[in-house]
Amino acid sequence: MNKDEVIALAEKCKLAVLIHSQWTHQIREFTVVDYVVEGDLGSLMQFAKLVADAEREACAMICEARARDDGLSNHRRVDAAILAERIRVREKP
């Protein structure tokens, strides 16, 4: 997930995401940004679940794409399809 996707999920969970400070080092051309996240434990737990769900789905989609890859052996395609299914089942309690 990229930074904007994570921030959007945090805001969806009613977590306040504040950009605390920004510092740019001109010589090495990189930026360091500190984020402060404020909210209750329930919101934080909801956020963690949404992030985990999104990451699992991304993994399952990669496995599904491999399962459709005609360049792979049938055995590897079946393995990839099984992995996608098991990743998705993990989402459920």
All heavy atoms as an XYZ file, in Angstrom:
735
protein
N       0.851     -1.174      0.000
C       0.000      0.000      0.000
C       0.891      1.230      0.000
O       1.936      1.243      0.625
C      -0.887      0.019      1.240
C      -1.854     -1.133      1.336
S      -2.875     -1.056      2.806
C      -3.868      0.363      2.412
N       0.426      2.258     -0.666
C       1.212      3.484     -0.640
C       0.726      4.397      0.496
O      -0.280      4.111      1.151
C       1.179      4.197     -1.994
C      -0.191      4.720     -2.363
O      -0.955      5.182     -1.526
N      -0.519      4.642     -3.641
N       1.462      5.461      0.736
C       1.185      6.371      1.845
C      -0.240      6.918      1.787
O      -0.941      6.950      2.805
C       2.194      7.528      1.805
C       1.942      8.624      2.810
C       2.885      9.784      2.593
C       2.517     10.471      1.323
N       3.212     11.685      1.003
N      -0.697      7.323      0.619
C      -2.035      7.905      0.500
C      -3.132      6.895      0.817
O      -4.143      7.232      1.418
C      -2.241      8.484     -0.900
C      -1.333      9.679     -1.177
O      -0.945     10.366     -0.204
O      -1.013      9.912     -2.354
N      -2.928      5.636      0.424
C      -3.905      4.598      0.734
C      -3.984      4.332      2.241
O      -5.072      4.163      2.790
C      -3.542      3.307      0.006
C      -3.710      3.384     -1.497
C      -3.114      2.206     -2.242
O      -2.115      1.624     -1.758
O      -3.647      1.878     -3.313
N      -2.835      4.316      2.893
C      -2.814      4.101      4.340
C      -3.496      5.261      5.055
O      -4.307      5.055      5.964
C      -1.364      3.916      4.845
C      -1.304      3.914      6.362
C      -0.771      2.638      4.283
N      -3.211      6.482      4.650
C      -3.836      7.655      5.276
C      -5.345      7.631      5.053
O      -6.126      7.919      5.962
C      -3.204      8.962      4.754
C      -1.777      9.088      5.299
C      -4.038     10.174      5.151
C      -0.983     10.233      4.710
N      -5.789      7.251      3.847
C      -7.228      7.186      3.565
C      -7.909      6.157      4.473
O      -9.004      6.416      4.998
C      -7.464      6.840      2.096
N      -7.264      5.002      4.693
C      -7.848      4.003      5.596
C      -7.890      4.527      7.027
O      -8.862      4.294      7.747
C      -7.057      2.698      5.542
C      -7.261      1.829      4.305
C      -6.388      0.583      4.384
C      -8.716      1.448      4.136
N      -6.841      5.219      7.442
C      -6.821      5.785      8.801
C      -7.962      6.774      8.983
O      -8.667      6.758     10.001
C      -5.479      6.452      9.073
N      -8.171      7.621      8.009
C      -9.250      8.611      8.094
C     -10.620      7.934      8.063
O     -11.547      8.377      8.732
C      -9.096      9.636      6.971
C      -7.892     10.543      7.205
C      -7.587     11.462      6.051
O      -8.115     11.265      4.938
O      -6.793     12.404      6.268
N     -10.743      6.846      7.300
C     -12.004      6.085      7.260
C     -12.345      5.544      8.643
O     -13.509      5.419      9.000
C     -11.866      4.938      6.261
C     -13.091      4.087      6.102
C     -12.873      3.028      5.040
C     -14.120      2.178      4.881
N     -13.959      1.182      3.815
N     -11.320      5.244      9.439
C     -11.510      4.703     10.789
C     -11.585      5.793     11.847
O     -11.512      5.528     13.041
C     -10.364      3.751     11.128
S     -10.320      2.325     10.048
N     -11.712      7.016     11.415
C     -11.825      8.166     12.318
C     -10.535      8.413     13.110
O     -10.559      8.940     14.210
C     -12.998      8.013     13.293
C     -14.326      7.726     12.644
C     -14.830      8.899     11.843
C     -16.244      8.672     11.375
N     -16.391      8.529      9.964
N      -9.397      8.015     12.533
C      -8.111      8.342     13.132
C      -7.653      9.664     12.530
O      -7.716      9.857     11.322
C      -7.071      7.255     12.840
C      -7.301      5.899     13.489
C      -6.282      4.895     12.952
C      -7.198      5.994     15.000
N      -7.213     10.573     13.355
C      -6.709     11.849     12.869
C      -5.244     11.654     12.483
O      -4.434     11.215     13.284
C      -6.829     12.922     13.938
N      -4.912     11.951     11.235
C      -3.542     11.846     10.764
C      -3.025     13.260     10.555
O      -3.500     13.998      9.716
C      -3.461     11.048      9.441
C      -2.018     10.950      8.962
C      -4.074      9.677      9.610
N      -2.061     13.636     11.361
C      -1.512     14.979     11.305
C      -0.066     14.912     10.837
O       0.721     14.116     11.348
C      -1.568     15.629     12.694
C      -2.907     15.539     13.417
C      -2.740     15.946     14.872
C      -3.925     16.408     12.723
N       0.273     15.738      9.878
C       1.669     15.807      9.460
C       2.378     16.668     10.493
O       2.111     17.860     10.622
C       1.811     16.381      8.051
C       1.120     15.461      7.046
C       3.284     16.560      7.702
C       1.111     15.982      5.630
N       3.235     16.030     11.274
C       3.881     16.685     12.416
C       4.981     17.630     11.975
O       5.072     18.753     12.426
C       4.408     15.617     13.372
C       4.976     16.165     14.622
N       6.322     16.276     14.813
C       4.390     16.648     15.737
C       6.549     16.795     16.006
N       5.396     17.024     16.573
N       5.874     17.179     11.111
C       6.948     18.033     10.636
C       7.481     17.487      9.329
O       7.286     16.324      9.006
C       8.076     18.100     11.667
O       8.659     16.831     11.833
N       8.155     18.360      8.592
C       8.738     17.927      7.336
C      10.128     18.529      7.239
O      10.340     19.699      7.529
C       7.874     18.362      6.155
C       8.383     17.829      4.834
C       7.383     18.053      3.723
O       6.305     18.581      3.939
N       7.741     17.649      2.537
N      11.086     17.721      6.860
C      12.454     18.171      6.744
C      13.041     17.598      5.478
O      12.890     16.418      5.192
C      13.254     17.684      7.965
C      14.713     17.940      7.885
C      15.346     19.110      8.118
C      15.730     16.993      7.559
N      16.684     18.951      7.962
C      16.959     17.660      7.618
C      15.726     15.646      7.224
C      18.169     17.037      7.346
C      16.924     15.011      6.959
C      18.118     15.707      7.027
N      13.671     18.425      4.690
C      14.273     17.970      3.447
C      15.770     18.209      3.502
O      16.214     19.312      3.796
C      13.686     18.712      2.233
O      12.275     18.555      2.252
C      14.241     18.186      0.937
N      16.522     17.180      3.224
C      17.966     17.262      3.173
C      18.337     17.433      1.704
O      18.198     16.517      0.906
C      18.574     15.981      3.750
C      20.044     16.071      3.958
N      20.929     16.006      2.923
C      20.783     16.230      5.085
C      22.155     16.098      3.395
N      22.096     16.237      4.712
N      18.782     18.615      1.335
C      18.993     18.943     -0.074
C      20.094     18.107     -0.736
O      19.998     17.761     -1.892
C      19.330     20.436     -0.214
C      18.211     21.351      0.221
C      16.950     21.177     -0.603
O      17.006     20.823     -1.767
N      15.806     21.417      0.011
N      21.137     17.770     -0.005
C      22.258     17.073     -0.624
C      21.864     15.669     -1.084
O      22.144     15.252     -2.194
C      23.459     16.998      0.353
C      23.948     18.413      0.660
C      24.584     16.149     -0.223
C      24.971     18.500      1.754
N      21.172     14.944     -0.224
C      20.794     13.573     -0.561
C      19.413     13.490     -1.224
O      19.000     12.431     -1.645
C      20.821     12.697      0.690
C      22.208     12.594      1.270
C      22.319     11.321      2.043
N      23.603     11.241      2.683
C      24.538     10.388      2.345
N      24.338      9.548      1.379
N      25.684     10.361      2.988
N      18.706     14.572     -1.266
C      17.395     14.647     -1.922
C      16.402     13.633     -1.375
O      15.843     12.820     -2.096
C      17.541     14.481     -3.429
C      18.378     15.566     -4.062
C      18.522     15.382     -5.560
O      17.911     14.449     -6.113
O      19.246     16.179     -6.167
N      16.194     13.638     -0.083
C      15.148     12.811      0.496
C      14.373     13.634      1.509
O      14.840     14.655      1.994
C      15.701     11.524      1.129
C      16.604     11.734      2.307
C      16.087     11.852      3.582
C      17.974     11.788      2.134
C      16.915     12.039      4.668
C      18.815     11.961      3.215
C      18.294     12.094      4.480
N      13.179     13.212      1.795
C      12.302     13.925      2.712
C      11.895     12.982      3.834
O      11.557     11.834      3.595
C      11.045     14.422      1.983
O      11.454     15.255      0.897
C      10.146     15.210      2.904
N      11.923     13.479      5.033
C      11.463     12.725      6.188
C      10.236     13.440      6.724
O      10.274     14.625      7.018
C      12.552     12.645      7.287
C      11.999     11.959      8.519
C      13.773     11.926      6.756
N       9.133     12.729      6.825
C       7.903     13.317      7.345
C       7.449     12.478      8.534
O       7.373     11.268      8.451
C       6.791     13.349      6.275
C       5.515     13.926      6.843
C       7.250     14.137      5.061
N       7.190     13.143      9.649
C       6.668     12.455     10.829
C       5.158     12.610     10.843
O       4.646     13.696     10.608
C       7.232     13.064     12.117
C       8.723     12.861     12.231
O       9.207     11.806     11.796
O       9.404     13.762     12.745
N       4.461     11.518     11.126
C       3.012     11.561     11.221
C       2.601     11.271     12.662
O       3.164     10.412     13.314
C       2.360     10.517     10.301
C       2.596     10.805      8.851
C       3.678     10.249      8.174
C       1.754     11.657      8.162
C       3.901     10.530      6.839
C       1.968     11.938      6.829
C       3.040     11.372      6.174
O       3.264     11.649      4.859
N       1.613     12.004     13.108
C       1.040     11.768     14.425
C      -0.376     11.275     14.187
O      -1.142     11.887     13.451
C       1.023     13.064     15.277
C       0.326     12.806     16.602
C       2.434     13.570     15.492
N      -0.704     10.141     14.768
C      -2.031      9.561     14.594
C      -2.727      9.589     15.942
O      -2.187      9.133     16.941
C      -1.946      8.110     14.062
C      -3.323      7.508     13.931
C      -1.194      8.080     12.747
N      -3.924     10.167     15.959
C      -4.690     10.258     17.189
C      -6.024      9.552     17.014
O      -6.679      9.698     15.996
C      -4.932     11.723     17.564
C      -3.662     12.483     17.854
C      -3.921     13.960     18.138
O      -5.046     14.429     17.895
O      -2.981     14.626     18.582
N      -6.429      8.786     18.016
C      -7.713      8.096     17.971
C      -7.780      7.079     19.091
O      -6.819      6.856     19.815
N      -8.942      6.448     19.216
C      -9.099      5.470     20.291
C      -8.648      4.082     19.831
O      -8.375      3.851     18.664
C     -10.542      5.443     20.793
C     -11.542      5.039     19.713
O     -11.180      4.227     18.843
O     -12.672      5.530     19.750
N      -8.558      3.159     20.773
C      -8.065      1.813     20.479
C      -8.961      1.086     19.487
O      -8.475      0.384     18.598
C      -7.945      1.007     21.779
C      -7.391     -0.411     21.619
C      -6.004     -0.398     21.008
C      -7.383     -1.121     22.957
N     -10.265      1.265     19.593
C     -11.187      0.617     18.653
C     -10.926      1.065     17.223
O     -10.927      0.257     16.295
N     -10.676      2.363     17.042
C     -10.377      2.889     15.704
C      -9.062      2.334     15.195
O      -8.928      1.994     14.018
C     -10.317      4.417     15.741
O     -11.579      4.950     16.061
N      -8.086      2.229     16.090
C      -6.793      1.687     15.703
C      -6.920      0.218     15.292
O      -6.329     -0.217     14.298
C      -5.795      1.835     16.854
C      -4.377      1.378     16.568
C      -3.770      2.156     15.415
C      -3.533      1.517     17.823
N      -7.708     -0.552     16.019
C      -7.909     -1.963     15.689
C      -8.650     -2.101     14.352
O      -8.318     -2.971     13.545
C      -8.682     -2.664     16.802
C      -7.944     -2.735     18.125
S      -6.350     -3.567     18.012
C      -6.895     -5.244     17.779
N      -9.630     -1.252     14.111
C     -10.344     -1.261     12.838
C      -9.381     -0.938     11.696
O      -9.395     -1.589     10.649
C     -11.495     -0.252     12.858
C     -12.269     -0.206     11.560
C     -13.298      0.916     11.532
O     -13.313      1.784     12.398
N     -14.131      0.897     10.511
N      -8.529      0.042     11.912
C      -7.535      0.428     10.917
C      -6.591     -0.740     10.615
O      -6.331     -1.070      9.464
C      -6.749      1.639     11.428
C      -5.554      1.985     10.592
C      -5.704      2.524      9.331
C      -4.281      1.770     11.080
C      -4.595      2.839      8.554
C      -3.165      2.087     10.321
C      -3.332      2.619      9.049
N      -6.095     -1.400     11.661
C      -5.181     -2.525     11.473
C      -5.850     -3.637     10.662
O      -5.224     -4.240      9.783
C      -4.713     -3.054     12.825
N      -7.131     -3.890     10.929
C      -7.858     -4.921     10.194
C      -8.008     -4.535      8.718
O      -7.801     -5.367      7.831
C      -9.228     -5.160     10.811
C     -10.010     -6.256     10.111
C     -11.421     -6.389     10.617
C     -12.219     -7.458      9.910
N     -12.057     -7.554      8.461
N      -8.329     -3.271      8.451
C      -8.484     -2.829      7.064
C      -7.169     -2.936      6.298
O      -7.145     -3.349      5.134
C      -9.016     -1.399      7.011
C     -10.471     -1.208      7.417
C     -10.833      0.272      7.412
C     -11.396     -1.983      6.490
N      -6.072     -2.559      6.931
C      -4.765     -2.652      6.279
C      -4.426     -4.114      6.001
O      -4.004     -4.468      4.897
C      -3.664     -1.978      7.127
C      -2.279     -2.291      6.582
C      -3.878     -0.469      7.182
N      -4.630     -4.978      6.989
C      -4.340     -6.400      6.805
C      -5.211     -6.993      5.693
O      -4.720     -7.761      4.846
C      -4.545     -7.156      8.116
N      -6.491     -6.637      5.671
C      -7.398     -7.132      4.627
C      -6.932     -6.687      3.244
O      -6.931     -7.477      2.293
C      -8.825     -6.642      4.865
C      -9.508     -7.295      6.055
O      -8.964     -8.286      6.600
O     -10.576     -6.793      6.456
N      -6.537     -5.423      3.125
C      -6.083     -4.892      1.835
C      -4.806     -5.596      1.377
O      -4.663     -5.930      0.194
C      -5.859     -3.384      1.935
N      -3.894     -5.813      2.290
C      -2.647     -6.494      1.936
C      -2.899     -7.953      1.551
O      -2.305     -8.460      0.603
C      -1.647     -6.401      3.087
C      -1.107     -4.994      3.298
C      -0.311     -4.473      2.103
O       0.447     -5.243      1.483
O      -0.447     -3.278      1.797
N      -3.777     -8.637      2.279
C      -4.107    -10.022      1.933
C      -4.746    -10.102      0.550
O      -4.433    -10.988     -0.242
C      -5.041    -10.644      2.977
C      -4.303    -11.284      4.126
C      -5.224    -12.162      4.951
N      -6.325    -11.442      5.550
C      -6.238    -10.782      6.697
N      -5.128    -10.752      7.372
N      -7.292    -10.143      7.167
N      -5.656     -9.174      0.265
C      -6.308     -9.183     -1.044
C      -5.290     -8.932     -2.154
O      -5.359     -9.564     -3.213
C      -7.431     -8.137     -1.090
C      -8.181     -8.108     -2.407
C      -8.828     -9.438     -2.795
O      -9.127    -10.273     -1.921
O      -9.024     -9.654     -4.015
N      -4.352     -8.038     -1.926
C      -3.307     -7.787     -2.929
C      -2.497     -9.059     -3.179
O      -2.189     -9.390     -4.335
C      -2.404     -6.647     -2.474
N      -2.171     -9.789     -2.127
C      -1.436    -11.055     -2.266
C      -2.268    -12.085     -3.018
O      -1.755    -12.788     -3.906
C      -1.044    -11.599     -0.896
S       0.231    -10.634     -0.068
N      -3.543    -12.184     -2.682
C      -4.422    -13.144     -3.349
C      -4.548    -12.823     -4.842
O      -4.554    -13.735     -5.676
C      -5.798    -13.148     -2.689
N      -4.592    -11.555     -5.180
C      -4.696    -11.160     -6.585
C      -3.437    -11.534     -7.359
O      -3.518    -11.951     -8.520
C      -4.994     -9.666     -6.692
C      -6.411     -9.319     -6.238
S      -6.743     -7.552     -6.168
C      -6.633     -7.117     -7.883
N      -2.280    -11.410     -6.734
C      -1.034    -11.826     -7.387
C      -1.058    -13.334     -7.633
O      -0.699    -13.802     -8.716
C       0.186    -11.416     -6.538
C       0.344     -9.897     -6.563
C       1.456    -12.115     -7.022
C       1.344     -9.356     -5.567
N      -1.503    -14.082     -6.637
C      -1.605    -15.541     -6.793
C      -2.579    -15.911     -7.902
O      -2.307    -16.814     -8.706
C      -2.021    -16.192     -5.478
S      -0.745    -16.132     -4.208
N      -3.706    -15.219     -7.976
C      -4.684    -15.503     -9.034
C      -4.104    -15.216    -10.413
O      -4.358    -15.965    -11.363
C      -5.946    -14.685     -8.818
C      -6.836    -15.239     -7.747
C      -8.121    -14.440     -7.581
O      -8.173    -13.273     -8.017
O      -9.058    -15.003     -6.998
N      -3.327    -14.141    -10.522
C      -2.704    -13.829    -11.810
C      -1.730    -14.938    -12.213
O      -1.670    -15.334    -13.384
C      -1.973    -12.486    -11.729
N      -0.982    -15.459    -11.249
C      -0.065    -16.581    -11.526
C      -0.864    -17.828    -11.930
O      -0.423    -18.587    -12.780
C       0.799    -16.884    -10.309
C       1.663    -15.752     -9.837
C       2.879    -15.550    -10.654
N       3.787    -16.678    -10.473
C       4.879    -16.840    -11.182
N       5.206    -15.961    -12.091
N       5.667    -17.876    -10.984
N      -2.015    -18.021    -11.313
C      -2.840    -19.197    -11.633
C      -3.348    -19.153    -13.071
O      -3.653    -20.189    -13.650
C      -4.008    -19.301    -10.657
N      -3.436    -17.968    -13.645
C      -3.899    -17.812    -15.031
C      -2.749    -17.746    -16.037
O      -2.979    -17.605    -17.228
C      -4.754    -16.566    -15.156
C      -6.071    -16.629    -14.409
C      -6.956    -15.437    -14.709
N      -6.327    -14.167    -14.388
C      -6.422    -13.539    -13.203
N      -7.139    -14.069    -12.240
N      -5.824    -12.399    -12.995
N      -1.506    -17.834    -15.562
C      -0.319    -17.705    -16.422
C      -0.082    -19.008    -17.184
O       0.345    -20.009    -16.619
C       0.897    -17.354    -15.549
C       2.137    -17.079    -16.371
O       2.157    -17.393    -17.582
O       3.106    -16.542    -15.791
N      -0.358    -18.978    -18.483
C      -0.199    -20.179    -19.304
C       1.261    -20.601    -19.456
O       1.540    -21.719    -19.884
C      -0.812    -19.972    -20.694
C      -2.326    -19.874    -20.638
O      -2.918    -20.440    -19.695
O      -2.906    -19.232    -21.528
N       2.175    -19.732    -19.100
C       3.587    -20.066    -19.188
C       4.056    -20.961    -18.051
O       5.163    -21.494    -18.089
N       3.226    -21.131    -17.051
C       3.574    -21.981    -15.914
C       3.007    -23.381    -16.098
O       2.020    -23.573    -16.816
C       3.015    -21.382    -14.615
C       3.576    -20.040    -14.175
C       2.851    -19.560    -12.929
C       5.072    -20.127    -13.915
N       3.611    -24.314    -15.423
C       3.090    -25.688    -15.476
C       1.729    -25.722    -14.785
O       1.404    -24.855    -13.961
C       4.054    -26.653    -14.776
O       4.054    -26.416    -13.380
N       0.956    -26.742    -15.118
C      -0.354    -26.902    -14.492
C      -0.211    -27.014    -12.979
O      -1.011    -26.448    -12.224
C      -1.071    -28.126    -15.054
C      -2.495    -28.215    -14.557
O      -3.254    -27.256    -14.688
N      -2.851    -29.346    -13.978
N       0.807    -27.724    -12.526
C       1.045    -27.894    -11.082
C       1.235    -26.530    -10.403
O       0.645    -26.273     -9.347
C       2.277    -28.777    -10.876
C       2.623    -28.982     -9.445
N       1.923    -29.857     -8.634
C       3.577    -28.413     -8.665
C       2.435    -29.827     -7.420
N       3.447    -28.963     -7.414
N       2.051    -25.678    -10.993
C       2.292    -24.351    -10.387
C       1.038    -23.474    -10.423
O       0.777    -22.721     -9.493
C       3.446    -23.655    -11.082
C       4.764    -24.363    -10.884
C       5.875    -23.387    -10.681
N       7.134    -24.054    -10.590
C       7.737    -24.319     -9.446
N       7.189    -23.989     -8.324
N       8.900    -24.919     -9.443
N       0.262    -23.569    -11.498
C      -0.978    -22.783    -11.585
C      -1.966    -23.233    -10.512
O      -2.622    -22.410     -9.879
C      -1.586    -22.881    -12.980
C      -0.788    -22.124    -14.032
C      -1.555    -21.927    -15.331
N      -2.239    -23.113    -15.807
C      -1.744    -23.976    -16.692
N      -0.545    -23.788    -17.208
N      -2.458    -25.002    -17.092
N      -2.081    -24.553    -10.303
C      -2.978    -25.079     -9.266
C      -2.497    -24.621     -7.891
O      -3.295    -24.194     -7.052
C      -3.087    -26.618     -9.350
C      -3.796    -27.181     -8.132
C      -3.818    -27.017    -10.634
N      -1.186    -24.696     -7.648
C      -0.640    -24.220     -6.370
C      -0.995    -22.755     -6.130
O      -1.396    -22.374     -5.029
C       0.882    -24.383     -6.327
C       1.312    -25.822     -6.115
O       0.455    -26.671     -5.777
O       2.520    -26.086     -6.297
N      -0.857    -21.926     -7.164
C      -1.156    -20.498     -7.033
C      -2.636    -20.275     -6.732
O      -2.999    -19.426     -5.916
C      -0.738    -19.754     -8.299
N      -3.505    -21.035     -7.380
C      -4.948    -20.909     -7.134
C      -5.288    -21.311     -5.701
O      -6.098    -20.654     -5.031
C      -5.730    -21.763     -8.126
N      -4.653    -22.380     -5.220
C      -4.892    -22.819     -3.838
C      -4.409    -21.753     -2.851
O      -5.089    -21.456     -1.862
C      -4.201    -24.178     -3.581
C      -4.924    -25.284     -4.357
C      -4.170    -24.501     -2.088
C      -4.169    -26.605     -4.396
N      -3.241    -21.181     -3.118
C      -2.739    -20.109     -2.239
C      -3.699    -18.932     -2.190
O      -3.963    -18.387     -1.118
C      -1.357    -19.646     -2.709
C      -0.201    -20.568     -2.377
C       1.074    -20.083     -3.065
C       0.002    -20.650     -0.879
N      -4.213    -18.521     -3.335
C      -5.161    -17.396     -3.370
C      -6.383    -17.706     -2.514
O      -6.840    -16.864     -1.727
C      -5.575    -17.089     -4.804
N      -6.887    -18.921     -2.645
C      -8.064    -19.325     -1.869
C      -7.754    -19.309     -0.369
O      -8.542    -18.812      0.439
C      -8.504    -20.722     -2.299
C      -9.698    -21.249     -1.545
C     -10.050    -22.669     -1.947
O      -9.665    -23.100     -3.053
O     -10.703    -23.345     -1.144
N      -6.616    -19.852      0.009
C      -6.260    -19.919      1.432
C      -5.989    -18.542      2.018
O      -6.305    -18.293      3.177
C      -5.067    -20.835      1.632
C      -5.456    -22.281      1.420
C      -4.344    -23.230      1.716
N      -4.787    -24.599      1.497
C      -3.980    -25.623      1.463
N      -2.689    -25.470      1.655
N      -4.459    -26.821      1.261
N      -5.408    -17.660      1.235
C      -5.186    -16.285      1.704
C      -6.537    -15.630      1.999
O      -6.697    -14.965      3.020
C      -4.393    -15.468      0.661
C      -2.943    -15.949      0.618
C      -4.463    -13.979      0.975
C      -2.149    -15.418     -0.567
N      -7.483    -15.809      1.119
C      -8.796    -15.182      1.317
C      -9.540    -15.806      2.500
O     -10.243    -15.113      3.228
C      -9.617    -15.278      0.052
C      -9.082    -14.334     -1.016
C     -10.124    -13.995     -2.034
N      -9.643    -12.926     -2.872
C      -9.147    -13.124     -4.099
N      -9.077    -14.326     -4.621
N      -8.745    -12.087     -4.799
N      -9.420    -17.097      2.709
C     -10.078    -17.763      3.829
C      -9.523    -17.217      5.144
O     -10.244    -17.085      6.123
C      -9.896    -19.293      3.743
C     -10.322    -19.970      5.033
C     -10.696    -19.836      2.574
N      -8.271    -16.855      5.174
C      -7.623    -16.309      6.371
C      -8.318    -15.052      6.862
O      -8.279    -14.719      8.025
C      -6.146    -16.034      6.066
C      -5.409    -15.293      7.117
C      -4.547    -16.231      7.926
N      -3.560    -15.639      8.785
C      -3.769    -14.729      9.718
N      -4.938    -14.190      9.872
N      -2.798    -14.300     10.494
N      -8.992    -14.329      5.947
C      -9.690    -13.092      6.310
C     -10.844    -13.354      7.267
O     -11.198    -12.512      8.064
C     -10.254    -12.411      5.062
C      -9.214    -11.906      4.115
C      -9.846    -11.342      2.864
O     -11.070    -11.089      2.845
O      -9.112    -11.147      1.890
N     -11.430    -14.516      7.147
C     -12.636    -14.796      7.935
C     -12.263    -15.312      9.316
O     -11.309    -16.068      9.450
C     -13.484    -15.805      7.180
C     -13.976    -15.258      5.851
C     -14.636    -16.346      5.034
C     -15.098    -15.815      3.705
N     -14.043    -15.471      2.795
N     -13.050    -14.958     10.338
C     -12.741    -15.422     11.711
C     -12.939    -16.912     11.856
O     -13.609    -17.556     11.152
C     -13.724    -14.665     12.577
C     -14.711    -14.024     11.686
C     -14.198    -14.108     10.278
